[in-house]
Every structure is written in C-alpha cells, then in structure tokens.
Amino acid sequence: MTVLPFLKAPQIVIVYLQSPRERYWGLVRALDATGIVIQGTDLGGFDDWMRQVAESAPNTTPSTMFFPLNRVEKVLVDSPSGDAPSLAQQFERRIGQPLAVFLES
C-alpha cells in the first residue's frame, strides 16, 4: 500500500469511523494496509480533554489507538477553514505548545 504523503506520521487528523460511528482527533503514529494508529482523543471529548490539559490535571496523555481500515470511513487532515482555526491550532493557543511537543514531553 502506498501511503499518501499528506497522511504520513506525524500528521494531525480527524478519523471518521463506522460500525459504530465515531470520530477521533489525533496524531498519526502509523498507517498501513491493516489500519491506522493515532494518539488522540474522541472528538466529542476534545474540549473537556483540552481543559484538563490546560489545568495540568494528572493522566492527560491521550490514548494510542489502532483502527482497522474496514472501520475507517474517511480521514481528514486537521487544517484551518477560512477564519476558523484547526483543532491543532486551538490546542496550541490554549496549551502553549504544539500537540506533537506535548505528546513527546
């Protein structure tokens, strides 16, 4: 399988899943013919998680998850849309460092 250049690790993405329908935001750690590995959080809990990180709550490192490709509906690169900042930009503004730096610390 050829990995598209825009999906190579460490790209920040939103993964849309099916069966059950879910959405996750995070950093791509690996992508191959079997699936995608991201380190991130459920999109529905993004604001709560970011608040906990901003408050320096313990155990706020997001999970590393594997999703088999048969569950992946689509993968979107997290990027700004017009004046609306990307989720990664929101994270960096609120926390003071990029997601990749936060995850490595």
C-alpha positions as CSV (number, residue, x, y, z in Angstrom):
1,M,0.0,0.0,0.0
2,T,1.3,3.4,-0.9
3,V,0.8,5.9,1.9
4,L,-0.3,9.3,0.7
5,P,2.2,12.0,1.6
6,F,-0.3,14.1,3.5
7,L,-1.1,11.1,5.8
8,K,2.4,10.2,6.8
9,A,3.2,10.4,10.5
10,P,3.2,12.7,12.4
11,Q,0.2,14.4,10.7
12,I,-2.7,15.6,12.8
13,V,-6.0,14.2,11.5
14,I,-9.7,13.5,12.2
15,V,-10.6,9.9,11.7
16,Y,-14.3,9.1,10.9
17,L,-15.2,5.5,11.8
18,Q,-18.2,3.3,11.1
19,S,-19.8,0.5,13.0
20,P,-20.2,2.2,15.4
21,R,-20.0,5.7,14.1
22,E,-17.2,7.6,16.0
23,R,-14.8,10.4,15.3
24,Y,-11.3,10.7,16.7
25,W,-8.7,13.5,16.6
26,G,-5.0,13.0,17.0
27,L,-1.5,12.4,15.7
28,V,-0.9,9.7,13.1
29,R,1.6,7.2,14.5
30,A,1.3,4.6,11.7
31,L,-0.7,3.8,8.7
32,D,-0.5,0.6,6.6
33,A,-2.7,-1.8,4.7
34,T,-4.2,-3.1,8.0
35,G,-5.2,0.2,9.6
36,I,-4.3,3.5,11.2
37,V,-2.7,4.1,14.6
38,I,-3.4,7.5,16.2
39,Q,-2.6,9.0,19.5
40,G,-5.5,11.3,20.4
41,T,-9.0,11.6,21.8
42,D,-12.6,11.1,20.9
43,L,-13.7,14.3,19.1
44,G,-16.7,14.6,21.4
45,G,-14.5,14.9,24.4
46,F,-11.9,17.2,22.8
47,D,-12.9,20.4,24.8
48,D,-13.0,18.6,28.1
49,W,-9.7,16.9,27.5
50,M,-8.1,20.2,26.5
51,R,-9.4,21.8,29.6
52,Q,-7.9,19.1,31.7
53,V,-4.5,19.5,30.0
54,A,-4.7,23.3,30.5
55,E,-5.4,22.8,34.2
56,S,-2.4,20.4,34.4
57,A,-4.6,17.5,35.6
58,P,-2.8,14.2,36.0
59,N,-3.0,11.4,33.4
60,T,-4.0,13.6,30.5
61,T,-1.8,11.9,27.9
62,P,-4.2,10.7,25.2
63,S,-4.6,7.0,24.3
64,T,-2.8,5.4,21.3
65,M,-5.5,3.6,19.3
66,F,-5.5,1.2,16.3
67,F,-8.4,1.3,13.9
68,P,-8.7,-1.4,11.2
69,L,-9.2,0.1,7.7
70,N,-12.5,-1.7,7.4
71,R,-13.9,0.7,10.1
72,V,-12.3,3.8,8.6
73,E,-14.8,5.9,6.6
74,K,-12.6,8.8,5.9
75,V,-9.5,10.6,7.3
76,L,-9.3,14.4,7.2
77,V,-6.2,16.4,7.8
78,D,-6.8,18.8,10.6
79,S,-6.4,22.2,8.9
80,P,-8.0,25.7,9.3
81,S,-11.1,26.6,7.3
82,G,-11.2,30.2,6.5
83,D,-11.1,32.2,9.7
84,A,-11.9,29.1,11.8
85,P,-8.7,27.6,13.3
86,S,-7.9,23.9,13.2
87,L,-8.2,21.9,16.3
88,A,-4.4,21.7,16.5
89,Q,-4.2,25.5,16.4
90,Q,-6.8,25.7,19.2
91,F,-4.8,23.3,21.2
92,E,-1.5,25.2,20.7
93,R,-3.1,28.6,21.6
94,R,-4.7,27.2,24.8
95,I,-1.8,24.9,26.0
96,G,1.1,27.0,24.6
97,Q,2.8,24.2,22.7
98,P,2.0,22.1,19.6
99,L,0.4,18.7,20.1
100,A,3.5,16.8,18.9
101,V,5.7,18.6,21.5
102,F,3.1,17.9,24.3
103,L,3.0,14.2,23.4
104,E,6.8,13.9,23.5
105,S,7.1,15.6,26.9
